[in-house]
Structure formats: C-alpha cells, structure tokens
Amino acid sequence: MSRSLEEWAGAYVGGPPLLTGPVRVVDYDPQWPLLFGREEQRIRAVLGDTVISVAHVGSTSVPGLAAKPVIDIDLIVPSSADEDSYAPQLAASGYRLVIREPDWHEHRCLKGPDTDINLHVFSPGSPEVVRHQIFRDWLRAHPEDRELYGRMKKDVATRGWRFIQEYNNAKEPVIHEIYARAFAALGSPSSPRHP
C-alpha cells in the first residue's frame, strides 16, 4: 500500500523506527517455515478460540525466494479492531503492538518476543488477506515472477533508506505487475492495487 511517509508514520505506535543500516535481503532459508510453525503454535496456545486462522505469508513463505529474514504471519480474529480480545494476551507472552491502522482494514501489527516476525492481525473477510494468499501462491507456482521479484528486492535493498516503508514503496511497481498477472489468470475483475 503506497502511502506518504506522514500517513505511514502516523500508524506506528510510538513513531516509526529509523533504519540503522541497509535493508537486509537474504537467500531463501528452509528454516523459515519451521519458525512460522513455532509461532503459529504459540499464538494458538495464547489466544485459543479467538484464533480463526493463522497463515504464513510474505516472501519467507515462498520456497526459493530471497527475503528479509522476517516471518510475515496473517492472524484472523473475530474483530481486529477489538484489541482487548487479543492484544493483552499476546503482550503477556512478549508480543509488542507496533502498528495500528483503523483506516486500513483495521490492521494491527505486532512484533514477536524472540523471532523477528510481523504478526498482521485482520478481521474475517479482509481483502488484504486474500491478496496476500494470491501473491504467495502465485510466486510459489511461477518461478519467472519469483525470480523477478527476488532480483528486484535485492536491488532495491541496496539503496539508502531512512524507513522500511520507503523500501516497501519502491517495490510496489513490480508487485502490482505480478498482481496483475495473478488476477488476470484467476479471471478476477478485482484491482490488484490496495484500496
């Protein structure tokens, strides 16, 4: 989702962190699915029936794809806006709320207690969750787009950024190009662009 730095900074709890060095993009690590599995078990143990689903998304969920070594996880709860139903329990287990976006699908993001993760919390029916899964599944099945995306990420990572959102925004043209192919293949009239 391309946003101005001011809009993006406003979503951070306590303000956005400054990058202290280059963005680190590494070759695929087969440990990433295992790290996700450990996090999924912990999240389910902490939240119990509050969990509707937990999914490994993002680049670390695509075998063979270079990525930042940060595990992206989509957690679906009955209402991501109802932080009291999940955030205190997660905080007690060491998770830390870092992003609150009530104007964008009521998205929340937490960091993990030990593994470097982005725990994205959404409500059922969020189109962003569907987009994450489409993008992941497309890259798993299409090596040419997986290689294109991996090369682009490594290139963009070498530029000097102050904030991670600048790196994310720089990736968007290729992401939209890949989404367009994925949505066309699905015969979906939905726009690949984020609302």
MARBAMAR-774057 format. One record per atom (N, C-alpha, C): chain; atom name; x, y, z. Coordinates in steps of 0.2 Angstrom, whole numbers, plus 2048, in hexadecimal, padded with zeros to 3 digits. Each point is the difference from the previous one (the first is absolute). Example, Ala and Ser with C-alpha at 12.3 -4.5 7.8 and 13.67 -1.06 7.14 Angstrom:
! MARBAMAR-774057
A N 842 7E4 827 $
A CA 7FC 806 800 $
A C 804 806 800 $
A N 7FE 805 7FC $
A CA 804 806 801 $
A C 7FC 805 803 $
***
This chain:
! MARBAMAR-774057
A N 804 7FA 800 $
A CA 7FC 806 800 $
A C 804 806 800 $
A N 801 804 7FB $
A CA 804 806 7FF $
A C 7FC 805 804 $
A N 804 803 805 $
A CA 7FD 806 804 $
A C 806 805 801 $
A N 7FE 806 801 $
A CA 805 805 802 $
A C 804 7FE 806 $
A N 806 802 801 $
A CA 803 7FE 806 $
A C 7FD 803 807 $
A N 7FC 806 7FF $
A CA 7FC 802 805 $
A C 7FB 7FC 802 $
A N 7FC 7FE 7FB $
A CA 7FA 7FB 801 $
A C 803 7FA 804 $
A N 805 7FD 7FD $
A CA 803 7FA 803 $
A C 802 800 807 $
A N 804 806 801 $
A CA 803 801 807 $
A C 7FA 801 805 $
A N 7FB 802 7FE $
A CA 7FA 801 805 $
A C 7FD 7FA 802 $
A N 801 7FA 7FC $
A CA 7FE 7FA 802 $
A C 804 7FC 806 $
A N 806 802 800 $
A CA 805 7FD 805 $
A C 7FE 802 807 $
A N 800 7FB 805 $
A CA 7FF 802 807 $
A C 807 802 802 $
A N 801 806 802 $
A CA 806 803 803 $
A C 805 802 7FA $
A N 7FD 801 7FA $
A CA 804 803 7FB $
A C 804 7FA 7FC $
A N 801 802 7FA $
A CA 804 7FB 7FB $
A C 807 7FF 802 $
A N 803 7FA 800 $
A CA 807 7FF 802 $
A C 804 802 7F9 $
A N 806 803 802 $
A CA 804 802 7FA $
A C 805 7FA 7FF $
A N 801 7FF 7F9 $
A CA 805 7FB 7FF $
A C 807 802 802 $
A N 803 7FB 802 $
A CA 807 801 803 $
A C 806 7FE 7FB $
A N 7FD 7FD 7FA $
A CA 805 7FD 7FB $
A C 7FC 7FE 7FA $
A N 803 7FD 7FC $
A CA 7FC 7FE 7F9 $
A C 7FB 7FB 802 $
A N 7FB 7FF 7FC $
A CA 7FB 7FB 800 $
A C 803 7FA 7FF $
A N 7FF 7FB 804 $
A CA 804 7F9 7FF $
A C 7FB 7FB 7FD $
A N 802 7FE 7F9 $
A CA 7FC 7FB 7FD $
A C 805 7FB 7FE $
A N 7FE 7FA 802 $
A CA 804 7FA 800 $
A C 7FD 7FA 7FC $
A N 804 7FB 7FE $
A CA 7FD 7FB 7FC $
A C 7FB 7FC 805 $
A N 7FC 7FC 7FC $
A CA 7FB 7FC 804 $
A C 803 7FC 805 $
A N 7FD 7FF 806 $
A CA 802 7FC 805 $
A C 7FB 7FB 802 $
A N 801 7F9 7FF $
A CA 7FB 7FB 802 $
A C 7FE 800 807 $
A N 803 804 804 $
A CA 7FE 800 807 $
A C 7FA 805 801 $
A N 7FF 804 7FB $
A CA 7FA 805 801 $
A C 7F9 7FC 801 $
A N 7FE 7FB 7FD $
A CA 7FA 7FD 801 $
A C 800 7FD 807 $
A N 806 7FD 803 $
A CA 800 7FE 806 $
A C 7FF 805 806 $
A N 803 806 7FE $
A CA 7FF 806 805 $
A C 7F8 802 800 $
A N 7FD 800 7FA $
A CA 7F9 801 800 $
A C 7FC 7FB 804 $
A N 802 7FA 7FF $
A CA 7FC 7FB 804 $
A C 801 801 807 $
A N 805 802 802 $
A CA 801 801 808 $
A C 7FC 806 802 $
A N 800 805 7FC $
A CA 7FC 806 802 $
A C 7F8 7FE 7FF $
A N 7FE 7FC 7FB $
A CA 7F9 7FF 800 $
A C 7FE 7FC 806 $
A N 804 7FB 802 $
A CA 7FE 7FC 806 $
A C 800 805 806 $
A N 805 804 801 $
A CA 7FF 805 806 $
A C 7FA 805 800 $
A N 7FF 802 7FA $
A CA 7FA 805 7FF $
A C 7FA 7FC 802 $
A N 7FF 7FA 7FD $
A CA 7FA 7FC 801 $
A C 7FF 7FE 808 $
A N 806 7FF 803 $
A CA 800 7FE 807 $
A C 7FE 806 804 $
A N 802 806 7FE $
A CA 7FF 806 804 $
A C 7F9 802 7FF $
A N 7FD 800 7FA $
A CA 7F9 803 7FE $
A C 7FB 7FB 800 $
A N 801 7FA 7FF $
A CA 7FB 7FB 800 $
A C 7FB 801 7FB $
A N 7FA 800 802 $
A CA 7FA 800 7FB $
A C 7FF 807 7FD $
A N 804 805 803 $
A CA 800 806 7FC $
A C 803 800 7F9 $
A N 804 7FB 7FF $
A CA 803 7FF 7FA $
A C 7FB 7FD 7FB $
A N 7FF 804 7FA $
A CA 7FC 7FD 7FB $
A C 805 7FC 7FB $
A N 806 804 7FE $
A CA 805 7FC 7FC $
A C 807 804 801 $
A N 805 7FC 7FE $
A CA 807 803 800 $
A C 803 7FD 7FA $
A N 803 805 7FC $
A CA 803 7FE 7FA $
A C 807 803 7FF $
A N 804 7FC 7FD $
A CA 807 803 7FE $
A C 7FF 803 7FA $
A N 802 806 7FF $
A CA 800 804 7FA $
A C 806 804 7FF $
A N 800 804 7FB $
A CA 806 804 7FF $
A C 806 7FC 7FD $
A N 806 803 7FE $
A CA 805 7FD 7FD $
A C 803 7F9 803 $
A N 800 800 807 $
A CA 803 7FA 803 $
A C 7FB 7FA 7FF $
A N 7FA 801 7FE $
A CA 7FC 7FA 7FF $
A C 800 7FD 7F9 $
A N 805 803 7FC $
A CA 801 7FE 7F9 $
A C 807 7FC 7FF $
A N 800 7FA 800 $
A CA 806 7FC 7FF $
A C 804 803 7FA $
A N 807 802 801 $
A CA 804 802 7FA $
A C 800 808 800 $
A N 7FC 803 803 $
A CA 800 807 800 $
A C 804 804 805 $
A N 804 805 7FD $
A CA 804 804 805 $
A C 7FB 804 804 $
A N 802 802 806 $
A CA 7FC 803 805 $
A C 804 804 805 $
A N 7FD 805 803 $
A CA 802 802 807 $
A C 7FE 7FA 804 $
A N 805 7FF 805 $
A CA 7FF 7FA 805 $
A C 7FB 802 805 $
A N 7FA 802 7FE $
A CA 7FA 801 805 $
A C 7FA 7FC 7FD $
A N 7FE 7FC 805 $
A CA 7FA 7FC 7FE $
A C 7FA 804 801 $
A N 7FC 800 7FA $
A CA 7FA 804 800 $
A C 7FA 7FB 801 $
A N 7FC 801 805 $
A CA 7FA 7FC 802 $
A C 7FA 804 800 $
A N 7FB 7FD 7FC $
A CA 7F9 803 801 $
A C 7FC 7FC 805 $
A N 7FE 804 805 $
A CA 7FB 7FD 805 $
A C 7F9 803 7FF $
A N 7FB 7FC 800 $
A CA 7F9 802 7FF $
A C 7FD 7FF 807 $
A N 7FD 805 803 $
A CA 7FC 800 806 $
A C 7F9 802 7FE $
A N 7FB 7FF 805 $
A CA 7FA 803 7FE $
A C 7FF 807 7FF $
A N 804 804 803 $
A CA 800 807 7FF $
A C 807 803 802 $
A N 804 802 7FA $
A CA 807 803 802 $
A C 7FF 806 803 $
A N 7FB 804 800 $
A CA 7FF 806 803 $
A C 7FF 7FF 807 $
A N 7FE 7FB 803 $
A CA 7FF 7FE 807 $
A C 806 7FE 803 $
A N 805 804 801 $
A CA 807 7FE 802 $
A C 7FF 7FD 807 $
A N 7FB 802 804 $
A CA 800 7FD 807 $
A C 7FF 7F8 7FF $
A N 7FD 7FE 7FB $
A CA 7FF 7F8 7FF $
A C 806 7FC 7FE $
A N 806 804 7FF $
A CA 806 7FC 7FE $
A C 806 803 802 $
A N 801 807 800 $
A CA 806 803 801 $
A C 803 7FF 807 $
A N 7FC 801 805 $
A CA 803 7FE 807 $
A C 803 7F9 801 $
A N 7FC 7FB 7FD $
A CA 803 7FA 801 $
A C 806 7FF 7FC $
A N 801 803 7FA $
A CA 806 7FF 7FC $
A C 805 804 804 $
A N 7FF 806 802 $
A CA 805 804 804 $
A C 803 7FC 806 $
A N 7FB 7FD 803 $
A CA 803 7FC 806 $
A C 804 7FA 7FE $
A N 800 7FE 7FA $
A CA 805 7FB 7FD $
A C 806 803 7FC $
A N 801 807 801 $
A CA 805 803 7FD $
A C 7FF 804 7F9 $
A N 7FA 7FF 7FE $
A CA 7FF 804 7F9 $
A C 7FF 807 801 $
A N 802 804 7FC $
A CA 800 807 801 $
A C 7FC 804 7FA $
A N 7FA 803 801 $
A CA 7FD 804 7FB $
A C 804 806 7FD $
A N 801 800 7FA $
A CA 804 805 7FD $
A C 7FC 804 7FA $
A N 7FB 7FD 7FE $
A CA 7FC 804 7FB $
A C 7F9 7FF 801 $
A N 7FC 806 7FF $
A CA 7F9 800 801 $
A C 7FD 804 7FA $
A N 7FC 7FD 7FC $
A CA 7FD 803 7FA $
A C 7F9 7FF 800 $
A N 7FC 804 803 $
A CA 7F9 7FF 800 $
A C 7FD 802 7F9 $
A N 803 804 7FD $
A CA 7FE 802 7F9 $
A C 802 7FC 7FA $
A N 803 7FB 802 $
A CA 802 7FB 7FB $
A C 7FF 7F9 802 $
A N 7FA 7FE 7FF $
A CA 7FD 7F9 802 $
A C 801 7FE 807 $
A N 800 805 804 $
A CA 802 7FF 808 $
A C 806 7FC 801 $
A N 805 801 7FC $
A CA 806 7FC 801 $
A C 804 802 806 $
A N 802 7FB 803 $
A CA 805 801 806 $
A C 806 7FC 7FE $
A N 806 802 803 $
A CA 806 7FC 7FF $
A C 804 7FF 806 $
A N 802 7FA 802 $
A CA 804 7FF 806 $
A C 807 7FD 7FE $
A N 805 801 804 $
A CA 806 7FD 800 $
A C 800 7FB 805 $
A N 804 7FB 7FE $
A CA 801 7FA 805 $
A C 805 800 805 $
A N 7FF 7FC 805 $
A CA 804 800 806 $
A C 808 7FE 7FF $
A N 801 7FC 7FB $
A CA 807 7FD 7FE $
A C 801 800 7F9 $
A N 7FC 7FD 7FC $
A CA 801 800 7F9 $
A C 7FE 806 7FD $
A N 803 802 7FB $
A CA 7FF 807 7FC $
A C 7FA 7FE 7FC $
A N 7FA 803 802 $
A CA 7FA 7FE 7FC $
A C 7FC 807 7FF $
A N 7FB 800 7FB $
A CA 7FB 805 800 $
A C 7F9 7FC 800 $
A N 7FD 801 806 $
A CA 7FA 7FC 801 $
A C 7FA 805 7FE $
A N 7FD 7FF 7FA $
A CA 7FB 804 7FE $
A C 7F9 7FE 802 $
A N 7FC 804 803 $
A CA 7FA 7FE 803 $
A C 7FB 803 7FC $
A N 7FB 7FC 7FD $
A CA 7FA 802 7FC $
A C 7FA 7FD 802 $
A N 7FA 803 7FE $
A CA 7FA 7FD 801 $
A C 7FE 7FB 7FB $
A N 7FB 7FC 800 $
A CA 7FE 7FC 7FB $
A C 7FD 804 7FA $
A N 802 7FD 7FA $
A CA 7FE 804 7FA $
A C 804 806 7FE $
A N 806 801 803 $
A CA 804 805 7FE $
A C 803 7FE 7F9 $
A N 7FF 805 7FB $
A CA 803 7FF 7F9 $
A C 808 7FF 801 $
A N 803 803 804 $
A CA 807 800 801 $
A C 803 7F9 801 $
A N 7FC 7FC 804 $
A CA 802 7F9 801 $
A C 7FF 7FC 7FA $
A N 7FB 801 7FC $
A CA 7FF 7FD 7FA $
A C 806 801 7FB $
A N 802 807 800 $
A CA 805 802 7FB $
A C 807 7FD 803 $
A N 801 7FF 806 $
A CA 806 7FD 802 $
A C 801 7F9 7FE $
A N 7FA 7FC 801 $
A CA 800 7F9 7FE $
A C 801 7FF 7F8 $
A N 7FD 805 7FC $
A CA 800 7FF 7F9 $
A C 808 802 7FE $
A N 803 805 803 $
A CA 807 802 7FE $
A C 804 7FA 802 $
A N 800 7FD 806 $
A CA 804 7FB 802 $
A C 7FF 7FA 7FC $
A N 7FA 7FE 7FE $
A CA 7FF 7FA 7FC $
A C 802 801 7F9 $
A N 7FF 806 7FD $
A CA 803 801 7FA $
A C 807 7FF 7FF $
A N 804 803 805 $
A CA 807 800 800 $
A C 803 7F9 801 $
A N 7FC 7FC 804 $
A CA 802 7F9 801 $
A C 7FF 7FC 7F9 $
A N 7FB 802 7FC $
A CA 7FF 7FC 7FA $
A C 803 803 7FA $
A N 803 806 800 $
A CA 803 803 7FA $
A C 807 802 801 $
A N 805 7FC 7FF $
A CA 807 802 801 $
A C 802 806 7FD $
A N 7FE 802 7FA $
A CA 802 806 7FC $
A C 7FE 806 804 $
A N 7FA 800 803 $
A CA 7FE 806 804 $
A C 804 800 807 $
A N 801 7FA 803 $
A CA 804 7FF 806 $
A C 807 803 7FF $
A N 803 7FE 7FB $
A CA 807 803 7FE $
A C 800 807 7FF $
A N 7FB 803 7FC $
A CA 7FF 807 7FF $
A C 800 804 807 $
A N 7FB 7FD 804 $
A CA 7FF 804 806 $
A C 806 7FF 805 $
A N 804 7FB 800 $
A CA 806 7FF 804 $
A C 805 804 7FE $
A N 801 801 7F9 $
A CA 806 804 7FE $
A C 7FE 808 801 $
A N 7FA 801 7FF $
A CA 7FE 807 802 $
A C 801 802 807 $
A N 7FE 7FC 805 $
A CA 801 801 807 $
A C 807 801 802 $
A N 804 7FC 7FD $
A CA 808 800 801 $
A C 802 807 7FE $
A N 7FE 802 7FA $
A CA 802 806 7FD $
A C 7FE 806 804 $
A N 7F9 800 802 $
A CA 7FD 806 804 $
A C 803 800 807 $
A N 802 7FB 803 $
A CA 803 7FF 806 $
A C 807 804 801 $
A N 803 801 7FA $
A CA 807 803 800 $
A C 7FF 808 801 $
A N 7FB 802 7FF $
A CA 7FF 808 800 $
A C 800 802 807 $
A N 801 806 801 $
A CA 800 803 807 $
A C 7FA 802 802 $
A N 7FC 7FD 805 $
A CA 7FA 801 802 $
A C 800 803 807 $
A N 7FC 804 802 $
A CA 7FF 802 807 $
A C 7FB 7FC 804 $
A N 7FB 7FE 7FC $
A CA 7FA 7FC 803 $
A C 7FF 7FA 7FC $
A N 7FE 7FA 803 $
A CA 7FE 7FA 7FC $
A C 7FA 802 7FB $
A N 7FC 804 802 $
A CA 7FA 802 7FB $
A C 803 802 7F9 $
A N 806 804 800 $
A CA 802 802 7FA $
A C 802 7FA 7FC $
A N 804 7FB 803 $
A CA 801 7FA 7FC $
A C 7FA 7FD 7FE $
A N 7FB 7FF 804 $
A CA 7FA 7FD 7FE $
A C 7FC 804 7FA $
A N 800 806 800 $
A CA 7FD 804 7FB $
A C 804 7FF 7F9 $
A N 807 800 801 $
A CA 804 7FF 7FA $
A C 7FF 7F9 7FC $
A N 7FD 7FB 804 $
A CA 7FF 7FA 7FD $
A C 7F9 800 7FC $
A N 7FC 804 802 $
A CA 7F9 800 7FE $
A C 7FF 7FF 7F8 $
A N 804 803 7FC $
A CA 7FE 7FF 7F8 $
A C 801 7F9 7FE $
A N 805 7FC 803 $
A CA 800 7F9 7FE $
A C 7FB 7FC 803 $
A N 7FE 802 806 $
A CA 7FB 7FC 804 $
A C 7F9 801 7FC $
A N 7FF 806 7FE $
A CA 7F9 801 7FC $
A C 800 7FD 7F9 $
A N 806 7FF 7FD $
A CA 801 7FD 7FA $
A C 7FF 7F8 801 $
A N 802 7FD 805 $
A CA 7FF 7F9 802 $
A C 7F9 7FF 802 $
A N 7FD 805 804 $
A CA 7F9 7FF 802 $
A C 7FB 800 7F9 $
A N 802 804 7FC $
A CA 7FC 801 7FA $
A C 800 7F9 7FC $
A N 806 7FD 800 $
A CA 800 7F9 7FC $
A C 7FC 7FB 804 $
A N 801 800 807 $
A CA 7FC 7FC 804 $
A C 7F8 800 800 $
A N 7FE 807 800 $
A CA 7F9 801 800 $
A C 7FD 7FE 7F9 $
A N 804 802 7FB $
A CA 7FE 7FE 7F9 $
A C 7FF 7F9 7FF $
A N 805 7FC 803 $
A CA 7FF 7F9 7FF $
A C 7FB 7FD 804 $
A N 7FE 803 806 $
A CA 7FA 7FE 803 $
A C 7F9 802 7FD $
A N 801 805 7FB $
A CA 7FA 802 7FD $
A C 7FC 805 805 $
A N 804 803 804 $
A CA 7FD 805 805 $
A C 800 807 7FE $
A N 7FA 803 800 $
A CA 800 807 7FE $
A C 803 805 806 $
A N 801 7FD 805 $
A CA 803 804 806 $
A C 806 803 7FE $
A N 801 806 802 $
A CA 806 804 7FF $
A C 806 7FD 805 $
A N 806 7FF 7FD $
A CA 805 7FD 805 $
A C 803 806 804 $
A N 7FE 806 7FF $
A CA 802 806 804 $
A C 7FC 800 807 $
A N 804 802 805 $
A CA 7FD 800 807 $
A C 7FB 806 800 $
A N 7FB 7FF 803 $
A CA 7FB 806 801 $
A C 803 806 804 $
***
